[in-house]
Amino acid sequence: MNHPLTGNLRDLSDDDLSKKISELNKRLVFGYQTGNTDFVTQANALLNDYMAEERRRTQELVNSLKENNDTDWDDLIDIKK
């Protein structure tokens, strides 16, 4: 479920996404320290969206690396019997 204030996360750079996740984690610590449960709930929802986008990007990168890694090792390794 997406938080209504999340916006389009695909427009963010990887660096901006990481900074936002770090910022939300810091705010969550403050929310827990002050006992503001409403804020913690909302911040967690936002953080979940940002982290889901980070996982999506990581999975996309892994998939592209797998597709590009079709090296045929038979030509590189010569085993003689």
PDB file of N, CA, C and O in Angstrom, chain B, residues numbered from 101:
ATOM      1  N   MET B 101       0.837  -1.176   0.000  1.00  0.00           N
ATOM      2  CA  MET B 101       0.000   0.000   0.000  1.00  0.00           C
ATOM      3  C   MET B 101       0.880   1.236   0.000  1.00  0.00           C
ATOM      4  O   MET B 101       1.795   1.349   0.815  1.00  0.00           O
ATOM      5  N   ASN B 102       0.616   2.144  -0.888  1.00  0.00           N
ATOM      6  CA  ASN B 102       1.431   3.349  -0.989  1.00  0.00           C
ATOM      7  C   ASN B 102       0.851   4.472  -0.148  1.00  0.00           C
ATOM      8  O   ASN B 102      -0.362   4.657  -0.061  1.00  0.00           O
ATOM      9  N   HIS B 103       1.743   5.201   0.456  1.00  0.00           N
ATOM     10  CA  HIS B 103       1.349   6.378   1.218  1.00  0.00           C
ATOM     11  C   HIS B 103       0.972   7.478   0.228  1.00  0.00           C
ATOM     12  O   HIS B 103       1.666   7.650  -0.773  1.00  0.00           O
ATOM     13  N   PRO B 104      -0.085   8.215   0.470  1.00  0.00           N
ATOM     14  CA  PRO B 104      -0.524   9.230  -0.496  1.00  0.00           C
ATOM     15  C   PRO B 104       0.473  10.370  -0.713  1.00  0.00           C
ATOM     16  O   PRO B 104       0.406  11.056  -1.733  1.00  0.00           O
ATOM     17  N   LEU B 105       1.378  10.577   0.209  1.00  0.00           N
ATOM     18  CA  LEU B 105       2.346  11.671   0.068  1.00  0.00           C
ATOM     19  C   LEU B 105       3.678  11.227  -0.517  1.00  0.00           C
ATOM     20  O   LEU B 105       4.603  12.031  -0.632  1.00  0.00           O
ATOM     21  N   THR B 106       3.785   9.965  -0.885  1.00  0.00           N
ATOM     22  CA  THR B 106       5.052   9.439  -1.385  1.00  0.00           C
ATOM     23  C   THR B 106       5.458  10.083  -2.698  1.00  0.00           C
ATOM     24  O   THR B 106       6.613  10.481  -2.849  1.00  0.00           O
ATOM     25  N   GLY B 107       4.564  10.195  -3.630  1.00  0.00           N
ATOM     26  CA  GLY B 107       4.910  10.756  -4.932  1.00  0.00           C
ATOM     27  C   GLY B 107       5.564   9.703  -5.820  1.00  0.00           C
ATOM     28  O   GLY B 107       5.552   8.514  -5.503  1.00  0.00           O
ATOM     29  N   ASN B 108       6.128  10.150  -6.926  1.00  0.00           N
ATOM     30  CA  ASN B 108       6.760   9.240  -7.879  1.00  0.00           C
ATOM     31  C   ASN B 108       8.226   9.059  -7.503  1.00  0.00           C
ATOM     32  O   ASN B 108       9.048   9.949  -7.720  1.00  0.00           O
ATOM     33  N   LEU B 109       8.539   7.916  -6.945  1.00  0.00           N
ATOM     34  CA  LEU B 109       9.900   7.658  -6.475  1.00  0.00           C
ATOM     35  C   LEU B 109      10.854   7.308  -7.603  1.00  0.00           C
ATOM     36  O   LEU B 109      12.071   7.380  -7.428  1.00  0.00           O
ATOM     37  N   ARG B 110      10.326   6.934  -8.743  1.00  0.00           N
ATOM     38  CA  ARG B 110      11.192   6.590  -9.876  1.00  0.00           C
ATOM     39  C   ARG B 110      11.917   7.811 -10.429  1.00  0.00           C
ATOM     40  O   ARG B 110      12.903   7.674 -11.153  1.00  0.00           O
ATOM     41  N   ASP B 111      11.439   8.988 -10.096  1.00  0.00           N
ATOM     42  CA  ASP B 111      12.096  10.212 -10.552  1.00  0.00           C
ATOM     43  C   ASP B 111      13.323  10.566  -9.714  1.00  0.00           C
ATOM     44  O   ASP B 111      14.149  11.375 -10.138  1.00  0.00           O
ATOM     45  N   LEU B 112      13.447   9.970  -8.533  1.00  0.00           N
ATOM     46  CA  LEU B 112      14.573  10.273  -7.653  1.00  0.00           C
ATOM     47  C   LEU B 112      15.832   9.543  -8.109  1.00  0.00           C
ATOM     48  O   LEU B 112      15.769   8.430  -8.631  1.00  0.00           O
ATOM     49  N   SER B 113      16.964  10.186  -7.901  1.00  0.00           N
ATOM     50  CA  SER B 113      18.238   9.502  -8.160  1.00  0.00           C
ATOM     51  C   SER B 113      18.483   8.515  -7.026  1.00  0.00           C
ATOM     52  O   SER B 113      17.843   8.593  -5.977  1.00  0.00           O
ATOM     53  N   ASP B 114      19.408   7.592  -7.239  1.00  0.00           N
ATOM     54  CA  ASP B 114      19.741   6.613  -6.197  1.00  0.00           C
ATOM     55  C   ASP B 114      20.246   7.303  -4.939  1.00  0.00           C
ATOM     56  O   ASP B 114      19.925   6.893  -3.823  1.00  0.00           O
ATOM     57  N   ASP B 115      21.037   8.351  -5.125  1.00  0.00           N
ATOM     58  CA  ASP B 115      21.583   9.091  -3.992  1.00  0.00           C
ATOM     59  C   ASP B 115      20.465   9.783  -3.212  1.00  0.00           C
ATOM     60  O   ASP B 115      20.447   9.738  -1.982  1.00  0.00           O
ATOM     61  N   ASP B 116      19.533  10.424  -3.923  1.00  0.00           N
ATOM     62  CA  ASP B 116      18.419  11.093  -3.252  1.00  0.00           C
ATOM     63  C   ASP B 116      17.533  10.098  -2.520  1.00  0.00           C
ATOM     64  O   ASP B 116      17.031  10.387  -1.434  1.00  0.00           O
ATOM     65  N   LEU B 117      17.343   8.938  -3.108  1.00  0.00           N
ATOM     66  CA  LEU B 117      16.533   7.899  -2.470  1.00  0.00           C
ATOM     67  C   LEU B 117      17.194   7.446  -1.167  1.00  0.00           C
ATOM     68  O   LEU B 117      16.518   7.293  -0.149  1.00  0.00           O
ATOM     69  N   SER B 118      18.497   7.235  -1.194  1.00  0.00           N
ATOM     70  CA  SER B 118      19.218   6.826   0.013  1.00  0.00           C
ATOM     71  C   SER B 118      19.164   7.902   1.087  1.00  0.00           C
ATOM     72  O   SER B 118      18.989   7.603   2.268  1.00  0.00           O
ATOM     73  N   LYS B 119      19.315   9.146   0.676  1.00  0.00           N
ATOM     74  CA  LYS B 119      19.247  10.257   1.637  1.00  0.00           C
ATOM     75  C   LYS B 119      17.866  10.331   2.290  1.00  0.00           C
ATOM     76  O   LYS B 119      17.756  10.568   3.493  1.00  0.00           O
ATOM     77  N   LYS B 120      16.825  10.132   1.501  1.00  0.00           N
ATOM     78  CA  LYS B 120      15.468  10.195   2.029  1.00  0.00           C
ATOM     79  C   LYS B 120      15.216   9.060   3.006  1.00  0.00           C
ATOM     80  O   LYS B 120      14.571   9.264   4.034  1.00  0.00           O
ATOM     81  N   ILE B 121      15.713   7.865   2.702  1.00  0.00           N
ATOM     82  CA  ILE B 121      15.559   6.739   3.617  1.00  0.00           C
ATOM     83  C   ILE B 121      16.277   7.021   4.932  1.00  0.00           C
ATOM     84  O   ILE B 121      15.744   6.748   6.008  1.00  0.00           O
ATOM     85  N   SER B 122      17.482   7.567   4.845  1.00  0.00           N
ATOM     86  CA  SER B 122      18.238   7.909   6.041  1.00  0.00           C
ATOM     87  C   SER B 122      17.506   8.975   6.869  1.00  0.00           C
ATOM     88  O   SER B 122      17.431   8.878   8.094  1.00  0.00           O
ATOM     89  N   GLU B 123      16.978   9.976   6.192  1.00  0.00           N
ATOM     90  CA  GLU B 123      16.242  11.055   6.872  1.00  0.00           C
ATOM     91  C   GLU B 123      14.989  10.500   7.569  1.00  0.00           C
ATOM     92  O   GLU B 123      14.693  10.869   8.706  1.00  0.00           O
ATOM     93  N   LEU B 124      14.271   9.628   6.894  1.00  0.00           N
ATOM     94  CA  LEU B 124      13.070   9.044   7.502  1.00  0.00           C
ATOM     95  C   LEU B 124      13.426   8.182   8.704  1.00  0.00           C
ATOM     96  O   LEU B 124      12.700   8.181   9.698  1.00  0.00           O
ATOM     97  N   ASN B 125      14.533   7.450   8.627  1.00  0.00           N
ATOM     98  CA  ASN B 125      14.970   6.651   9.780  1.00  0.00           C
ATOM     99  C   ASN B 125      15.289   7.537  10.978  1.00  0.00           C
ATOM    100  O   ASN B 125      14.942   7.194  12.108  1.00  0.00           O
ATOM    101  N   LYS B 126      15.947   8.673  10.746  1.00  0.00           N
ATOM    102  CA  LYS B 126      16.257   9.611  11.837  1.00  0.00           C
ATOM    103  C   LYS B 126      14.978  10.171  12.448  1.00  0.00           C
ATOM    104  O   LYS B 126      14.866  10.303  13.667  1.00  0.00           O
ATOM    105  N   ARG B 127      14.021  10.498  11.592  1.00  0.00           N
ATOM    106  CA  ARG B 127      12.752  11.038  12.092  1.00  0.00           C
ATOM    107  C   ARG B 127      11.972   9.988  12.874  1.00  0.00           C
ATOM    108  O   ARG B 127      11.292  10.305  13.850  1.00  0.00           O
ATOM    109  N   LEU B 128      12.077   8.730  12.435  1.00  0.00           N
ATOM    110  CA  LEU B 128      11.405   7.661  13.160  1.00  0.00           C
ATOM    111  C   LEU B 128      11.972   7.504  14.569  1.00  0.00           C
ATOM    112  O   LEU B 128      11.223   7.299  15.524  1.00  0.00           O
ATOM    113  N   VAL B 129      13.280   7.600  14.694  1.00  0.00           N
ATOM    114  CA  VAL B 129      13.907   7.514  16.015  1.00  0.00           C
ATOM    115  C   VAL B 129      13.335   8.602  16.914  1.00  0.00           C
ATOM    116  O   VAL B 129      12.986   8.340  18.065  1.00  0.00           O
ATOM    117  N   PHE B 130      13.238   9.816  16.396  1.00  0.00           N
ATOM    118  CA  PHE B 130      12.671  10.918  17.162  1.00  0.00           C
ATOM    119  C   PHE B 130      11.211  10.636  17.515  1.00  0.00           C
ATOM    120  O   PHE B 130      10.775  10.906  18.634  1.00  0.00           O
ATOM    121  N   GLY B 131      10.467  10.097  16.567  1.00  0.00           N
ATOM    122  CA  GLY B 131       9.063   9.781  16.821  1.00  0.00           C
ATOM    123  C   GLY B 131       8.902   8.744  17.914  1.00  0.00           C
ATOM    124  O   GLY B 131       8.020   8.858  18.766  1.00  0.00           O
ATOM    125  N   TYR B 132       9.769   7.719  17.887  1.00  0.00           N
ATOM    126  CA  TYR B 132       9.725   6.711  18.941  1.00  0.00           C
ATOM    127  C   TYR B 132      10.127   7.305  20.294  1.00  0.00           C
ATOM    128  O   TYR B 132       9.532   6.972  21.319  1.00  0.00           O
ATOM    129  N   GLN B 133      11.123   8.174  20.300  1.00  0.00           N
ATOM    130  CA  GLN B 133      11.591   8.779  21.551  1.00  0.00           C
ATOM    131  C   GLN B 133      10.523   9.670  22.180  1.00  0.00           C
ATOM    132  O   GLN B 133      10.398   9.730  23.403  1.00  0.00           O
ATOM    133  N   THR B 134       9.766  10.353  21.348  1.00  0.00           N
ATOM    134  CA  THR B 134       8.735  11.263  21.868  1.00  0.00           C
ATOM    135  C   THR B 134       7.401  10.563  22.089  1.00  0.00           C
ATOM    136  O   THR B 134       6.485  11.143  22.670  1.00  0.00           O
ATOM    137  N   GLY B 135       7.287   9.327  21.632  1.00  0.00           N
ATOM    138  CA  GLY B 135       6.053   8.591  21.835  1.00  0.00           C
ATOM    139  C   GLY B 135       4.920   9.010  20.925  1.00  0.00           C
ATOM    140  O   GLY B 135       3.753   8.759  21.226  1.00  0.00           O
ATOM    141  N   ASN B 136       5.251   9.647  19.815  1.00  0.00           N
ATOM    142  CA  ASN B 136       4.242  10.120  18.875  1.00  0.00           C
ATOM    143  C   ASN B 136       3.856   8.978  17.925  1.00  0.00           C
ATOM    144  O   ASN B 136       4.429   8.844  16.843  1.00  0.00           O
ATOM    145  N   THR B 137       2.892   8.167  18.333  1.00  0.00           N
ATOM    146  CA  THR B 137       2.537   6.971  17.574  1.00  0.00           C
ATOM    147  C   THR B 137       1.913   7.297  16.223  1.00  0.00           C
ATOM    148  O   THR B 137       2.108   6.552  15.262  1.00  0.00           O
ATOM    149  N   ASP B 138       1.171   8.388  16.130  1.00  0.00           N
ATOM    150  CA  ASP B 138       0.580   8.752  14.838  1.00  0.00           C
ATOM    151  C   ASP B 138       1.668   9.086  13.823  1.00  0.00           C
ATOM    152  O   ASP B 138       1.604   8.666  12.668  1.00  0.00           O
ATOM    153  N   PHE B 139       2.657   9.839  14.265  1.00  0.00           N
ATOM    154  CA  PHE B 139       3.769  10.179  13.381  1.00  0.00           C
ATOM    155  C   PHE B 139       4.544   8.925  12.984  1.00  0.00           C
ATOM    156  O   PHE B 139       4.905   8.763  11.819  1.00  0.00           O
ATOM    157  N   VAL B 140       4.798   8.050  13.932  1.00  0.00           N
ATOM    158  CA  VAL B 140       5.555   6.825  13.664  1.00  0.00           C
ATOM    159  C   VAL B 140       4.836   5.985  12.610  1.00  0.00           C
ATOM    160  O   VAL B 140       5.476   5.429  11.717  1.00  0.00           O
ATOM    161  N   THR B 141       3.518   5.890  12.709  1.00  0.00           N
ATOM    162  CA  THR B 141       2.739   5.121  11.742  1.00  0.00           C
ATOM    163  C   THR B 141       2.882   5.703  10.343  1.00  0.00           C
ATOM    164  O   THR B 141       3.103   4.971   9.379  1.00  0.00           O
ATOM    165  N   GLN B 142       2.755   7.017  10.236  1.00  0.00           N
ATOM    166  CA  GLN B 142       2.858   7.670   8.929  1.00  0.00           C
ATOM    167  C   GLN B 142       4.283   7.587   8.364  1.00  0.00           C
ATOM    168  O   GLN B 142       4.469   7.332   7.175  1.00  0.00           O
ATOM    169  N   ALA B 143       5.272   7.801   9.215  1.00  0.00           N
ATOM    170  CA  ALA B 143       6.663   7.750   8.765  1.00  0.00           C
ATOM    171  C   ALA B 143       7.034   6.330   8.338  1.00  0.00           C
ATOM    172  O   ALA B 143       7.777   6.151   7.373  1.00  0.00           O
ATOM    173  N   ASN B 144       6.528   5.330   9.040  1.00  0.00           N
ATOM    174  CA  ASN B 144       6.785   3.944   8.653  1.00  0.00           C
ATOM    175  C   ASN B 144       6.176   3.633   7.294  1.00  0.00           C
ATOM    176  O   ASN B 144       6.783   2.929   6.487  1.00  0.00           O
ATOM    177  N   ALA B 145       4.987   4.152   7.038  1.00  0.00           N
ATOM    178  CA  ALA B 145       4.350   3.932   5.742  1.00  0.00           C
ATOM    179  C   ALA B 145       5.180   4.562   4.624  1.00  0.00           C
ATOM    180  O   ALA B 145       5.370   3.954   3.571  1.00  0.00           O
ATOM    181  N   LEU B 146       5.668   5.769   4.851  1.00  0.00           N
ATOM    182  CA  LEU B 146       6.532   6.419   3.865  1.00  0.00           C
ATOM    183  C   LEU B 146       7.827   5.642   3.671  1.00  0.00           C
ATOM    184  O   LEU B 146       8.260   5.410   2.542  1.00  0.00           O
ATOM    185  N   LEU B 147       8.436   5.245   4.772  1.00  0.00           N
ATOM    186  CA  LEU B 147       9.696   4.517   4.714  1.00  0.00           C
ATOM    187  C   LEU B 147       9.535   3.198   3.953  1.00  0.00           C
ATOM    188  O   LEU B 147      10.412   2.810   3.181  1.00  0.00           O
ATOM    189  N   ASN B 148       8.426   2.524   4.173  1.00  0.00           N
ATOM    190  CA  ASN B 148       8.175   1.271   3.454  1.00  0.00           C
ATOM    191  C   ASN B 148       8.125   1.505   1.948  1.00  0.00           C
ATOM    192  O   ASN B 148       8.631   0.686   1.180  1.00  0.00           O
ATOM    193  N   ASP B 149       7.526   2.601   1.520  1.00  0.00           N
ATOM    194  CA  ASP B 149       7.471   2.911   0.089  1.00  0.00           C
ATOM    195  C   ASP B 149       8.859   3.172  -0.476  1.00  0.00           C
ATOM    196  O   ASP B 149       9.199   2.683  -1.553  1.00  0.00           O
ATOM    197  N   TYR B 150       9.653   3.938   0.247  1.00  0.00           N
ATOM    198  CA  TYR B 150      11.006   4.246  -0.220  1.00  0.00           C
ATOM    199  C   TYR B 150      11.877   2.995  -0.264  1.00  0.00           C
ATOM    200  O   TYR B 150      12.659   2.802  -1.195  1.00  0.00           O
ATOM    201  N   MET B 151      11.735   2.154   0.745  1.00  0.00           N
ATOM    202  CA  MET B 151      12.539   0.933   0.780  1.00  0.00           C
ATOM    203  C   MET B 151      12.090  -0.054  -0.301  1.00  0.00           C
ATOM    204  O   MET B 151      12.910  -0.789  -0.850  1.00  0.00           O
ATOM    205  N   ALA B 152      10.806  -0.071  -0.602  1.00  0.00           N
ATOM    206  CA  ALA B 152      10.315  -0.933  -1.680  1.00  0.00           C
ATOM    207  C   ALA B 152      10.894  -0.483  -3.020  1.00  0.00           C
ATOM    208  O   ALA B 152      11.246  -1.314  -3.857  1.00  0.00           O
ATOM    209  N   GLU B 153      10.991   0.822  -3.222  1.00  0.00           N
ATOM    210  CA  GLU B 153      11.592   1.345  -4.452  1.00  0.00           C
ATOM    211  C   GLU B 153      13.068   0.987  -4.519  1.00  0.00           C
ATOM    212  O   GLU B 153      13.579   0.661  -5.591  1.00  0.00           O
ATOM    213  N   GLU B 154      13.759   1.045  -3.386  1.00  0.00           N
ATOM    214  CA  GLU B 154      15.175   0.673  -3.353  1.00  0.00           C
ATOM    215  C   GLU B 154      15.341  -0.815  -3.688  1.00  0.00           C
ATOM    216  O   GLU B 154      16.250  -1.182  -4.433  1.00  0.00           O
ATOM    217  N   ARG B 155      14.475  -1.666  -3.147  1.00  0.00           N
ATOM    218  CA  ARG B 155      14.529  -3.099  -3.462  1.00  0.00           C
ATOM    219  C   ARG B 155      14.221  -3.344  -4.937  1.00  0.00           C
ATOM    220  O   ARG B 155      14.847  -4.196  -5.568  1.00  0.00           O
ATOM    221  N   ARG B 156      13.259  -2.600  -5.491  1.00  0.00           N
ATOM    222  CA  ARG B 156      12.912  -2.759  -6.897  1.00  0.00           C
ATOM    223  C   ARG B 156      14.105  -2.425  -7.774  1.00  0.00           C
ATOM    224  O   ARG B 156      14.390  -3.141  -8.734  1.00  0.00           O
ATOM    225  N   ARG B 157      14.806  -1.342  -7.454  1.00  0.00           N
ATOM    226  CA  ARG B 157      15.981  -0.939  -8.226  1.00  0.00           C
ATOM    227  C   ARG B 157      17.100  -1.969  -8.113  1.00  0.00           C
ATOM    228  O   ARG B 157      17.770  -2.276  -9.099  1.00  0.00           O
ATOM    229  N   THR B 158      17.298  -2.497  -6.918  1.00  0.00           N
ATOM    230  CA  THR B 158      18.330  -3.507  -6.723  1.00  0.00           C
ATOM    231  C   THR B 158      18.007  -4.757  -7.516  1.00  0.00           C
ATOM    232  O   THR B 158      18.889  -5.333  -8.154  1.00  0.00           O
ATOM    233  N   GLN B 159      16.751  -5.184  -7.486  1.00  0.00           N
ATOM    234  CA  GLN B 159      16.348  -6.372  -8.228  1.00  0.00           C
ATOM    235  C   GLN B 159      16.486  -6.149  -9.726  1.00  0.00           C
ATOM    236  O   GLN B 159      16.885  -7.053 -10.460  1.00  0.00           O
ATOM    237  N   GLU B 160      16.157  -4.955 -10.173  1.00  0.00           N
ATOM    238  CA  GLU B 160      16.310  -4.609 -11.595  1.00  0.00           C
ATOM    239  C   GLU B 160      17.781  -4.691 -12.010  1.00  0.00           C
ATOM    240  O   GLU B 160      18.095  -5.181 -13.094  1.00  0.00           O
ATOM    241  N   LEU B 161      18.672  -4.215 -11.154  1.00  0.00           N
ATOM    242  CA  LEU B 161      20.099  -4.272 -11.428  1.00  0.00           C
ATOM    243  C   LEU B 161      20.593  -5.720 -11.470  1.00  0.00           C
ATOM    244  O   LEU B 161      21.359  -6.094 -12.359  1.00  0.00           O
ATOM    245  N   VAL B 162      20.159  -6.521 -10.519  1.00  0.00           N
ATOM    246  CA  VAL B 162      20.557  -7.930 -10.487  1.00  0.00           C
ATOM    247  C   VAL B 162      20.072  -8.644 -11.746  1.00  0.00           C
ATOM    248  O   VAL B 162      20.816  -9.421 -12.344  1.00  0.00           O
ATOM    249  N   ASN B 163      18.844  -8.387 -12.145  1.00  0.00           N
ATOM    250  CA  ASN B 163      18.302  -9.020 -13.348  1.00  0.00           C
ATOM    251  C   ASN B 163      19.081  -8.616 -14.590  1.00  0.00           C
ATOM    252  O   ASN B 163      19.343  -9.451 -15.456  1.00  0.00           O
ATOM    253  N   SER B 164      19.455  -7.340 -14.686  1.00  0.00           N
ATOM    254  CA  SER B 164      20.204  -6.902 -15.856  1.00  0.00           C
ATOM    255  C   SER B 164      21.610  -7.498 -15.871  1.00  0.00           C
ATOM    256  O   SER B 164      22.146  -7.795 -16.939  1.00  0.00           O
ATOM    257  N   LEU B 165      22.205  -7.673 -14.703  1.00  0.00           N
ATOM    258  CA  LEU B 165      23.522  -8.301 -14.629  1.00  0.00           C
ATOM    259  C   LEU B 165      23.447  -9.775 -15.024  1.00  0.00           C
ATOM    260  O   LEU B 165      24.349 -10.289 -15.684  1.00  0.00           O
ATOM    261  N   LYS B 166      22.383 -10.445 -14.623  1.00  0.00           N
ATOM    262  CA  LYS B 166      22.213 -11.849 -14.994  1.00  0.00           C
ATOM    263  C   LYS B 166      22.034 -11.992 -16.500  1.00  0.00           C
ATOM    264  O   LYS B 166      22.582 -12.913 -17.107  1.00  0.00           O
ATOM    265  N   GLU B 167      21.277 -11.094 -17.099  1.00  0.00           N
ATOM    266  CA  GLU B 167      21.040 -11.157 -18.538  1.00  0.00           C
ATOM    267  C   GLU B 167      22.318 -10.888 -19.329  1.00  0.00           C
ATOM    268  O   GLU B 167      22.535 -11.481 -20.386  1.00  0.00           O
ATOM    269  N   ASN B 168      23.152 -10.004 -18.820  1.00  0.00           N
ATOM    270  CA  ASN B 168      24.377  -9.636 -19.523  1.00  0.00           C
ATOM    271  C   ASN B 168      25.537 -10.580 -19.222  1.00  0.00           C
ATOM    272  O   ASN B 168      26.612 -10.447 -19.807  1.00  0.00           O
ATOM    273  N   ASN B 169      25.331 -11.512 -18.334  1.00  0.00           N
ATOM    274  CA  ASN B 169      26.409 -12.414 -17.923  1.00  0.00           C
ATOM    275  C   ASN B 169      26.217 -13.785 -18.573  1.00  0.00           C
ATOM    276  O   ASN B 169      26.119 -14.798 -17.881  1.00  0.00           O
ATOM    277  N   ASP B 170      26.166 -13.809 -19.885  1.00  0.00           N
ATOM    278  CA  ASP B 170      25.993 -15.078 -20.598  1.00  0.00           C
ATOM    279  C   ASP B 170      27.320 -15.548 -21.187  1.00  0.00           C
ATOM    280  O   ASP B 170      27.372 -16.016 -22.325  1.00  0.00           O
ATOM    281  N   THR B 171      28.377 -15.423 -20.416  1.00  0.00           N
ATOM    282  CA  THR B 171      29.713 -15.818 -20.851  1.00  0.00           C
ATOM    283  C   THR B 171      29.770 -17.329 -21.034  1.00  0.00           C
ATOM    284  O   THR B 171      29.319 -18.089 -20.178  1.00  0.00           O
ATOM    285  N   ASP B 172      30.312 -17.736 -22.129  1.00  0.00           N
ATOM    286  CA  ASP B 172      30.490 -19.154 -22.402  1.00  0.00           C
ATOM    287  C   ASP B 172      31.894 -19.542 -21.959  1.00  0.00           C
ATOM    288  O   ASP B 172      32.874 -19.238 -22.638  1.00  0.00           O
ATOM    289  N   TRP B 173      31.985 -20.214 -20.817  1.00  0.00           N
ATOM    290  CA  TRP B 173      33.272 -20.551 -20.228  1.00  0.00           C
ATOM    291  C   TRP B 173      33.981 -21.663 -20.990  1.00  0.00           C
ATOM    292  O   TRP B 173      35.186 -21.848 -20.819  1.00  0.00           O
ATOM    293  N   ASP B 174      33.268 -22.401 -21.818  1.00  0.00           N
ATOM    294  CA  ASP B 174      33.897 -23.505 -22.548  1.00  0.00           C
ATOM    295  C   ASP B 174      35.022 -23.023 -23.459  1.00  0.00           C
ATOM    296  O   ASP B 174      36.005 -23.739 -23.651  1.00  0.00           O
ATOM    297  N   ASP B 175      34.897 -21.841 -24.012  1.00  0.00           N
ATOM    298  CA  ASP B 175      35.932 -21.302 -24.881  1.00  0.00           C
ATOM    299  C   ASP B 175      37.141 -20.796 -24.096  1.00  0.00           C
ATOM    300  O   ASP B 175      38.236 -20.678 -24.645  1.00  0.00           O
ATOM    301  N   LEU B 176      36.942 -20.499 -22.823  1.00  0.00           N
ATOM    302  CA  LEU B 176      38.019 -19.933 -22.017  1.00  0.00           C
ATOM    303  C   LEU B 176      38.822 -20.986 -21.249  1.00  0.00           C
ATOM    304  O   LEU B 176      39.985 -20.768 -20.910  1.00  0.00           O
ATOM    305  N   ILE B 177      38.193 -22.118 -20.984  1.00  0.00           N
ATOM    306  CA  ILE B 177      38.858 -23.155 -20.210  1.00  0.00           C
ATOM    307  C   ILE B 177      39.091 -24.356 -21.112  1.00  0.00           C
ATOM    308  O   ILE B 177      38.153 -24.907 -21.688  1.00  0.00           O
ATOM    309  N   ASP B 178      40.348 -24.753 -21.229  1.00  0.00           N
ATOM    310  CA  ASP B 178      40.704 -25.875 -22.077  1.00  0.00           C
ATOM    311  C   ASP B 178      41.133 -27.040 -21.168  1.00  0.00           C
ATOM    312  O   ASP B 178      42.211 -27.028 -20.574  1.00  0.00           O
ATOM    313  N   ILE B 179      40.270 -28.020 -21.085  1.00  0.00           N
ATOM    314  CA  ILE B 179      40.563 -29.188 -20.265  1.00  0.00           C
ATOM    315  C   ILE B 179      40.860 -30.349 -21.190  1.00  0.00           C
ATOM    316  O   ILE B 179      40.024 -30.748 -22.000  1.00  0.00           O
ATOM    317  N   LYS B 180      42.059 -30.885 -21.057  1.00  0.00           N
ATOM    318  CA  LYS B 180      42.495 -32.007 -21.898  1.00  0.00           C
ATOM    319  C   LYS B 180      42.488 -33.280 -21.080  1.00  0.00           C
ATOM    320  O   LYS B 180      42.908 -33.308 -19.923  1.00  0.00           O
ATOM    321  N   LYS B 181      42.004 -34.318 -21.705  1.00  0.00           N
ATOM    322  CA  LYS B 181      41.946 -35.594 -21.000  1.00  0.00           C
ATOM    323  C   LYS B 181      43.157 -36.424 -21.295  1.00  0.00           C
ATOM    324  O   LYS B 181      43.281 -37.537 -20.785  1.00  0.00           O
TER     325      LYS B 181
END
